Amino acid sequence: MTVTIKTAEDIAGMRVAGRLAAEVLEMIGEHVKPGVTTEELDRICHDYIVNVQKAIPAPLNYGGAPGRMPFPKSICTSINHVVCHGIPNEKPLKNGDALNIDVTVIKDGYHGDTSKMFMVGDTPEWAQRLAQVTQECLYKGISVVRPGARLGDIGAIIQEHAHANRYSVVREYCGHGIGKVFHEDPQVLHYGRAGTGMELQEGMTFTIEPMINQGRPETRLLGDNWTAITKDRKLSAQWEHTILVTADGYEVLTLRTEESFR
């Protein structure tokens, strides 16, 4: 496993890309309402990234492989029981839907990757609670990041909080190193044992992006070879930030203005 320790120049570039990714999520919120299609949300985000930010939407045409088309859209939109990598389409959002929008922006070669849950109209309390606990899982995972901590510390605290709230943690998908490459080492699992795994070092950058399920943890991949859903069709939620390990802790590179840490 080769982990890239970022230089001061890399970190400056990633701060810019991270801020742009956060701004896309801040911009799109007012457009998320019953009746809008995820195709339309994708178009708005694409136009904003390309024309306003003069940046590149990383998911577009990413990840083609034998038996799998490249990802055809500029954002991922995962609704209700979709765990991740949902493809925007022409189906209108309904009142009560829970939607994750996942944005990755490339600016000057650097990636910023982040996602957020949006409640569409009047969403049931239990859907709101799953989203809230999942965000708490993300924040708890971030809180233990510092030089000398281990990747297992992140997974353990996320798993503990999810299980304490009687939810389950998706195991098939995880966080990842990020920089000039969209997905690089290390893998950041959202479950595990404290004190195990790779030791964190100043200058590492990676995402933490817990996917927490209302029911069982198992997922199933749809025929498009992108969209992952919960096997039991119960709700799933996800939040994501790109994190830098600093000399004394962490910096959230994709921080939105509505959030505060410390």
WOMOJO-V628876 format. One record per pair of residues at least 4 apart in sequence whose ideal C-beta (glycine too) atoms are under 8 Angstrom apart, sorted by the first residue. I is the first residue (numbers start at 1). J is the second residue. D is the distance in whole Angstrom. If there is no record, write none. Layout:
I | J | D
I | J | D
//
This chain:
1 | 185 | 5
1 | 186 | 6
1 | 198 | 7
2 | 185 | 6
3 | 177 | 6
3 | 184 | 8
3 | 185 | 5
3 | 186 | 6
3 | 198 | 7
3 | 201 | 8
3 | 204 | 6
4 | 177 | 7
4 | 179 | 6
4 | 181 | 8
4 | 184 | 6
4 | 185 | 8
5 | 201 | 6
5 | 202 | 8
5 | 203 | 4
5 | 204 | 6
6 | 10 | 4
6 | 11 | 5
6 | 14 | 7
6 | 179 | 6
6 | 203 | 5
6 | 204 | 7
6 | 205 | 6
6 | 244 | 7
7 | 11 | 7
7 | 203 | 8
8 | 12 | 6
9 | 13 | 7
10 | 14 | 6
10 | 110 | 7
10 | 179 | 6
10 | 180 | 8
10 | 205 | 8
11 | 15 | 6
11 | 203 | 7
11 | 205 | 8
11 | 244 | 6
12 | 16 | 7
13 | 17 | 6
13 | 107 | 7
13 | 108 | 6
13 | 109 | 7
13 | 110 | 4
14 | 18 | 6
14 | 110 | 5
14 | 111 | 8
14 | 112 | 7
14 | 178 | 8
14 | 179 | 7
14 | 205 | 6
14 | 242 | 7
14 | 244 | 7
14 | 253 | 6
15 | 19 | 6
15 | 253 | 6
16 | 20 | 7
16 | 107 | 5
16 | 108 | 7
16 | 110 | 7
16 | 112 | 8
17 | 21 | 6
17 | 55 | 8
17 | 105 | 6
17 | 106 | 7
17 | 107 | 4
17 | 108 | 8
17 | 110 | 4
17 | 111 | 6
17 | 112 | 4
17 | 253 | 8
18 | 22 | 6
18 | 112 | 4
18 | 114 | 7
18 | 242 | 5
18 | 252 | 8
18 | 253 | 3
18 | 254 | 4
18 | 255 | 8
19 | 23 | 6
19 | 112 | 7
19 | 253 | 8
19 | 254 | 8
20 | 24 | 7
20 | 49 | 8
20 | 53 | 5
20 | 55 | 6
20 | 105 | 5
20 | 107 | 6
20 | 112 | 6
21 | 25 | 7
21 | 103 | 5
21 | 104 | 6
21 | 105 | 4
21 | 112 | 4
21 | 113 | 6
21 | 114 | 5
21 | 242 | 7
21 | 254 | 5
22 | 26 | 6
22 | 112 | 7
22 | 114 | 6
22 | 254 | 5
22 | 255 | 6
22 | 256 | 5
22 | 257 | 8
23 | 27 | 6
23 | 53 | 7
24 | 28 | 6
24 | 45 | 6
24 | 48 | 6
24 | 49 | 6
24 | 53 | 8
24 | 75 | 8
24 | 103 | 5
24 | 105 | 7
25 | 29 | 7
25 | 101 | 6
25 | 103 | 6
25 | 114 | 6
25 | 115 | 8
25 | 116 | 5
25 | 256 | 6
26 | 256 | 6
26 | 257 | 6
26 | 258 | 8
27 | 44 | 8
27 | 45 | 8
27 | 48 | 6
28 | 32 | 7
28 | 41 | 6
28 | 44 | 6
28 | 45 | 6
28 | 48 | 8
28 | 101 | 6
29 | 118 | 7
31 | 36 | 6
31 | 40 | 8
31 | 41 | 6
31 | 44 | 6
32 | 36 | 7
32 | 41 | 7
32 | 93 | 7
32 | 99 | 6
32 | 101 | 8
32 | 118 | 4
32 | 120 | 6
33 | 93 | 7
33 | 120 | 7
33 | 121 | 7
34 | 92 | 7
34 | 93 | 6
34 | 94 | 6
34 | 95 | 4
34 | 97 | 8
34 | 120 | 6
34 | 121 | 4
35 | 92 | 5
35 | 93 | 7
36 | 40 | 5
36 | 41 | 6
36 | 92 | 7
36 | 93 | 6
37 | 41 | 7
37 | 88 | 8
37 | 89 | 7
37 | 90 | 5
37 | 91 | 6
37 | 92 | 5
37 | 93 | 7
38 | 42 | 6
38 | 77 | 4
38 | 79 | 7
38 | 86 | 7
38 | 88 | 4
38 | 89 | 6
38 | 91 | 7
38 | 93 | 7
38 | 99 | 8
39 | 43 | 7
39 | 88 | 5
39 | 89 | 6
39 | 90 | 5
40 | 44 | 6
41 | 45 | 6
41 | 75 | 7
41 | 77 | 6
41 | 88 | 7
41 | 101 | 7
42 | 46 | 6
42 | 73 | 5
42 | 74 | 6
42 | 75 | 5
42 | 77 | 7
42 | 88 | 4
43 | 47 | 6
44 | 48 | 6
45 | 49 | 6
45 | 57 | 7
45 | 74 | 6
45 | 75 | 5
45 | 101 | 8
45 | 103 | 7
46 | 50 | 6
46 | 57 | 6
46 | 60 | 7
46 | 73 | 8
46 | 74 | 4
46 | 75 | 8
47 | 51 | 5
47 | 52 | 8
48 | 52 | 5
48 | 53 | 7
49 | 53 | 5
49 | 55 | 5
49 | 56 | 7
49 | 57 | 5
49 | 74 | 7
49 | 103 | 8
49 | 105 | 6
50 | 54 | 7
50 | 55 | 7
50 | 56 | 7
50 | 57 | 7
53 | 105 | 7
53 | 107 | 7
54 | 107 | 8
55 | 105 | 5
55 | 106 | 6
55 | 107 | 4
56 | 60 | 8
56 | 105 | 7
56 | 106 | 4
56 | 107 | 8
57 | 74 | 4
57 | 75 | 7
57 | 103 | 8
57 | 104 | 7
57 | 105 | 7
57 | 106 | 8
58 | 62 | 6
58 | 104 | 4
58 | 105 | 7
58 | 106 | 5
58 | 111 | 6
58 | 113 | 8
58 | 182 | 5
59 | 71 | 5
59 | 73 | 7
59 | 74 | 6
59 | 75 | 6
59 | 76 | 6
59 | 102 | 8
59 | 104 | 6
60 | 71 | 7
60 | 72 | 8
60 | 73 | 7
60 | 74 | 5
61 | 70 | 4
61 | 71 | 7
61 | 72 | 8
62 | 70 | 6
62 | 71 | 5
62 | 182 | 7
63 | 68 | 7
63 | 70 | 6
63 | 71 | 6
64 | 68 | 6
64 | 69 | 6
64 | 70 | 4
67 | 225 | 6
68 | 225 | 4
68 | 226 | 7
69 | 224 | 7
69 | 225 | 8
71 | 76 | 8
71 | 85 | 8
71 | 87 | 7
71 | 226 | 6
72 | 87 | 6
73 | 77 | 8
73 | 87 | 6
73 | 88 | 5
75 | 88 | 7
75 | 101 | 6
75 | 102 | 6
75 | 103 | 5
76 | 84 | 7
76 | 85 | 5
76 | 86 | 6
76 | 87 | 7
76 | 88 | 8
76 | 100 | 8
76 | 101 | 7
76 | 102 | 4
76 | 115 | 8
77 | 86 | 5
77 | 87 | 7
77 | 88 | 5
77 | 99 | 6
77 | 100 | 7
77 | 101 | 6
77 | 102 | 8
78 | 82 | 4
78 | 83 | 7
78 | 84 | 6
78 | 85 | 7
78 | 86 | 4
78 | 99 | 7
78 | 100 | 4
78 | 102 | 7
78 | 227 | 8
78 | 236 | 7
78 | 238 | 7
79 | 86 | 6
79 | 93 | 7
79 | 97 | 5
79 | 98 | 7
79 | 99 | 5
79 | 100 | 8
80 | 97 | 6
80 | 98 | 6
80 | 127 | 8
80 | 235 | 6
80 | 236 | 8
81 | 229 | 5
81 | 230 | 5
81 | 233 | 5
81 | 234 | 6
81 | 235 | 6
81 | 236 | 6
82 | 86 | 4
82 | 100 | 8
82 | 227 | 6
82 | 228 | 7
82 | 229 | 5
82 | 236 | 7
83 | 170 | 6
83 | 173 | 7
83 | 211 | 5
83 | 213 | 7
83 | 219 | 5
83 | 228 | 4
83 | 229 | 6
83 | 230 | 6
83 | 236 | 4
83 | 238 | 7
84 | 100 | 7
84 | 102 | 7
84 | 173 | 6
84 | 211 | 6
84 | 228 | 5
84 | 238 | 6
85 | 102 | 8
85 | 226 | 5
85 | 227 | 6
85 | 228 | 6
86 | 100 | 8
86 | 226 | 8
86 | 227 | 5
87 | 224 | 6
87 | 226 | 6
87 | 227 | 6
93 | 97 | 5
93 | 99 | 7
93 | 120 | 5
94 | 120 | 7
94 | 121 | 8
95 | 120 | 6
95 | 121 | 4
95 | 122 | 6
96 | 120 | 7
96 | 121 | 6
96 | 122 | 6
96 | 123 | 5
96 | 124 | 6
96 | 127 | 7
97 | 120 | 4
97 | 121 | 8
97 | 123 | 7
98 | 117 | 6
98 | 118 | 8
98 | 119 | 6
98 | 120 | 7
98 | 123 | 6
98 | 127 | 5
98 | 128 | 8
98 | 130 | 8
98 | 131 | 6
98 | 235 | 6
98 | 237 | 7
99 | 117 | 7
99 | 118 | 5
99 | 119 | 8
99 | 120 | 6
100 | 115 | 6
100 | 116 | 7
100 | 117 | 5
100 | 118 | 8
100 | 237 | 7
100 | 238 | 5
100 | 239 | 8
101 | 115 | 6
101 | 116 | 6
101 | 118 | 6
102 | 113 | 8
102 | 114 | 8
102 | 115 | 4
102 | 238 | 8
102 | 240 | 7
103 | 113 | 8
103 | 114 | 6
103 | 115 | 7
104 | 111 | 6
104 | 112 | 7
104 | 113 | 4
104 | 114 | 8
104 | 182 | 7
105 | 111 | 7
105 | 112 | 5
106 | 110 | 7
106 | 111 | 6
107 | 112 | 7
109 | 180 | 5
110 | 179 | 7
110 | 180 | 6
111 | 178 | 5
111 | 179 | 7
111 | 180 | 7
111 | 181 | 7
111 | 182 | 5
111 | 242 | 8
112 | 242 | 6
112 | 253 | 6
112 | 254 | 6
113 | 178 | 6
113 | 182 | 8
113 | 207 | 5
113 | 209 | 8
113 | 240 | 6
113 | 242 | 5
113 | 254 | 7
114 | 240 | 5
114 | 241 | 6
114 | 242 | 6
114 | 254 | 4
115 | 209 | 7
115 | 238 | 6
115 | 239 | 6
115 | 240 | 4
116 | 239 | 6
116 | 240 | 8
116 | 256 | 8
117 | 131 | 4
117 | 134 | 7
117 | 135 | 7
117 | 237 | 6
117 | 238 | 7
117 | 239 | 6
119 | 123 | 4
119 | 127 | 7
119 | 128 | 6
119 | 131 | 7
123 | 127 | 5
123 | 128 | 6
124 | 128 | 7
125 | 129 | 6
126 | 130 | 7
126 | 214 | 7
126 | 235 | 8
127 | 131 | 7
127 | 235 | 6
128 | 132 | 6
129 | 133 | 6
130 | 134 | 6
130 | 167 | 7
130 | 212 | 7
130 | 214 | 5
130 | 235 | 6
130 | 236 | 8
130 | 237 | 5
131 | 135 | 6
131 | 237 | 5
131 | 239 | 8
132 | 136 | 6
133 | 137 | 6
133 | 161 | 7
133 | 162 | 7
133 | 165 | 5
133 | 167 | 6
133 | 212 | 7
133 | 237 | 8
134 | 138 | 7
134 | 162 | 8
134 | 167 | 8
134 | 210 | 6
134 | 211 | 8
134 | 212 | 4
134 | 237 | 4
134 | 238 | 6
134 | 239 | 6
135 | 139 | 6
135 | 239 | 5
136 | 140 | 6
136 | 161 | 6
137 | 141 | 6
137 | 158 | 5
137 | 161 | 5
137 | 162 | 6
137 | 190 | 7
137 | 210 | 5
137 | 212 | 6
137 | 239 | 8
138 | 142 | 6
138 | 158 | 8
138 | 208 | 6
138 | 209 | 7
138 | 210 | 6
138 | 239 | 4
138 | 240 | 7
138 | 241 | 7
139 | 143 | 6
139 | 261 | 8
140 | 144 | 7
140 | 157 | 5
140 | 158 | 6
140 | 161 | 5
141 | 145 | 8
141 | 154 | 5
141 | 155 | 8
141 | 157 | 6
141 | 158 | 5
141 | 190 | 7
141 | 208 | 5
141 | 210 | 7
142 | 208 | 6
142 | 241 | 7
142 | 243 | 6
142 | 250 | 6
142 | 252 | 7
142 | 261 | 7
143 | 157 | 7
144 | 149 | 6
144 | 153 | 5
144 | 154 | 6
144 | 157 | 6
145 | 149 | 6
145 | 154 | 7
145 | 200 | 6
145 | 208 | 8
145 | 243 | 6
145 | 245 | 6
145 | 249 | 7
145 | 250 | 4
146 | 200 | 7
146 | 245 | 7
146 | 246 | 8
146 | 248 | 7
146 | 249 | 5
146 | 250 | 7
147 | 200 | 6
147 | 201 | 6
147 | 202 | 5
147 | 245 | 6
147 | 247 | 7
147 | 248 | 8
148 | 199 | 6
148 | 200 | 7
149 | 153 | 5
149 | 154 | 8
149 | 199 | 7
149 | 200 | 5
150 | 194 | 7
150 | 195 | 6
150 | 196 | 6
150 | 197 | 5
150 | 198 | 7
150 | 199 | 6
150 | 200 | 7
151 | 155 | 7
151 | 186 | 6
151 | 188 | 6
151 | 189 | 7
151 | 192 | 7
151 | 196 | 8
151 | 197 | 4
151 | 198 | 5
151 | 200 | 7
152 | 156 | 6
152 | 189 | 8
152 | 192 | 4
152 | 193 | 5
152 | 194 | 6
152 | 195 | 6
152 | 196 | 4
152 | 197 | 4
153 | 157 | 7
153 | 194 | 5
153 | 195 | 7
153 | 197 | 8
154 | 158 | 7
154 | 188 | 6
154 | 189 | 8
154 | 190 | 8
154 | 192 | 8
154 | 208 | 6
155 | 159 | 6
155 | 188 | 8
155 | 189 | 4
155 | 190 | 6
155 | 191 | 5
155 | 192 | 3
155 | 193 | 8
155 | 197 | 8
156 | 160 | 6
156 | 191 | 8
156 | 192 | 5
156 | 193 | 6
156 | 194 | 4
157 | 161 | 7
157 | 194 | 7
158 | 162 | 6
158 | 169 | 7
158 | 190 | 5
158 | 191 | 7
158 | 208 | 8
158 | 210 | 5
159 | 163 | 6
159 | 169 | 5
159 | 190 | 7
159 | 191 | 4
159 | 192 | 7
160 | 164 | 6
161 | 165 | 7
162 | 167 | 5
162 | 168 | 7
162 | 169 | 5
162 | 210 | 7
162 | 212 | 5
163 | 167 | 7
163 | 168 | 8
163 | 169 | 8
167 | 212 | 5
167 | 213 | 6
167 | 214 | 6
168 | 212 | 7
168 | 213 | 5
168 | 215 | 7
168 | 216 | 6
168 | 217 | 4
169 | 190 | 5
169 | 191 | 5
169 | 210 | 7
169 | 211 | 7
169 | 212 | 6
169 | 213 | 8
169 | 217 | 6
170 | 190 | 7
170 | 210 | 8
170 | 211 | 4
170 | 212 | 7
170 | 213 | 6
170 | 217 | 6
170 | 219 | 6
170 | 236 | 7
171 | 189 | 8
171 | 190 | 8
171 | 191 | 6
171 | 217 | 6
172 | 219 | 5
172 | 228 | 7
173 | 211 | 6
173 | 219 | 7
173 | 228 | 7
174 | 187 | 5
174 | 188 | 6
174 | 189 | 5
174 | 190 | 6
174 | 209 | 8
175 | 187 | 7
175 | 188 | 3
175 | 189 | 8
175 | 190 | 7
175 | 206 | 6
175 | 207 | 4
175 | 208 | 5
175 | 209 | 5
175 | 240 | 8
176 | 183 | 5
176 | 184 | 7
176 | 185 | 8
176 | 186 | 8
176 | 187 | 6
176 | 188 | 6
176 | 206 | 6
176 | 207 | 6
177 | 181 | 8
177 | 183 | 7
177 | 184 | 4
177 | 185 | 5
177 | 186 | 5
177 | 188 | 8
177 | 204 | 7
177 | 205 | 7
177 | 206 | 5
178 | 182 | 7
178 | 183 | 7
178 | 184 | 6
178 | 205 | 6
178 | 206 | 6
178 | 207 | 6
178 | 242 | 6
179 | 184 | 6
179 | 205 | 6
186 | 198 | 5
186 | 204 | 8
186 | 206 | 6
188 | 206 | 5
188 | 207 | 7
188 | 208 | 6
188 | 209 | 8
189 | 197 | 8
190 | 208 | 8
190 | 209 | 8
190 | 210 | 4
190 | 211 | 7
192 | 196 | 6
192 | 197 | 6
200 | 204 | 6
200 | 245 | 5
201 | 245 | 6
202 | 245 | 5
202 | 246 | 6
202 | 247 | 5
203 | 244 | 8
203 | 245 | 7
204 | 244 | 8
204 | 245 | 4
205 | 242 | 7
205 | 243 | 7
205 | 244 | 5
205 | 245 | 7
205 | 253 | 7
206 | 242 | 8
206 | 243 | 6
207 | 240 | 6
207 | 241 | 7
207 | 242 | 5
207 | 243 | 7
208 | 240 | 7
208 | 241 | 6
208 | 243 | 6
209 | 238 | 6
209 | 239 | 7
209 | 240 | 3
209 | 241 | 8
210 | 238 | 7
210 | 239 | 7
211 | 236 | 6
211 | 237 | 7
211 | 238 | 5
212 | 236 | 7
212 | 237 | 6
212 | 238 | 7
213 | 217 | 6
213 | 230 | 5
213 | 234 | 6
213 | 235 | 7
213 | 236 | 5
214 | 230 | 8
214 | 234 | 4
214 | 235 | 4
214 | 236 | 7
215 | 230 | 6
215 | 232 | 4
215 | 234 | 3
215 | 235 | 8
216 | 230 | 7
216 | 231 | 6
216 | 232 | 5
216 | 234 | 7
218 | 230 | 7
218 | 231 | 4
218 | 232 | 7
219 | 228 | 5
219 | 229 | 7
219 | 230 | 6
219 | 231 | 6
220 | 228 | 7
220 | 229 | 6
220 | 230 | 8
220 | 231 | 5
221 | 225 | 6
221 | 226 | 8
221 | 227 | 7
221 | 228 | 6
222 | 226 | 7
222 | 227 | 4
222 | 228 | 8
222 | 229 | 6
229 | 233 | 7
229 | 236 | 8
230 | 234 | 5
230 | 235 | 7
230 | 236 | 5
240 | 254 | 8
241 | 252 | 5
241 | 253 | 7
241 | 254 | 5
241 | 255 | 7
242 | 252 | 8
242 | 253 | 5
242 | 254 | 5
243 | 250 | 5
243 | 251 | 7
243 | 252 | 6
243 | 253 | 7
244 | 250 | 7
244 | 251 | 4
244 | 253 | 6
245 | 249 | 8
245 | 250 | 6
246 | 250 | 6
246 | 251 | 5
252 | 259 | 8
252 | 261 | 6
255 | 259 | 6
255 | 261 | 7
//
